[in-house]
Amino acid sequence: MGLMDKWTNGEREAPEPLEGNVTATVVTGTLIWFVLFLAQLPFYGWFSDNGHTWWVWTCAAGAGLGLVGLWYVRRREAAIRRGAATQ
């Protein structure tokens, strides 16, 4: 029996999905990325001189993707509410 067989042959059931305040989680993560981006901006010259500007832009990308995630989560929650209201 291979390593993946124990996961794919039905021996284990999939766990229930975690439900929580997803919006708050995404907002918190987005804010952390944005704060890290802002904290690194004063040191951009050092990052540039040492070839580490990707650190700054990774934080900016994290904040931007967090905004996309926030948009997605809010639309998902609205769709769930609409679905529950029609039933």
C-alpha positions, 0 to 999 in steps of 0.5 A: 500500500502506497503512502497516498492509498490511505487517503484515497481508498476511503479509509478516512472521512473528510473533515467538516469544513471550518466555519467562522468569521471569514471576513474578519480573517481576510481583513486581518490578513490583508491589514497585516500585509499592508502594515508590513508593506508600509513598514518597509517603505522607508527602507526601500533604498536598503532593500534595493541596494541589497537585491531584496525589493521583492520583500516590499512587493511581496507585501504589496501583493499580499495586501492587493490579493487580500482585497480581492479575497475580501471582495470574494468572501463578501460575495460568497457570504451574500450568495449564501444568505440569498440561498438561505432566504429562498429556502 
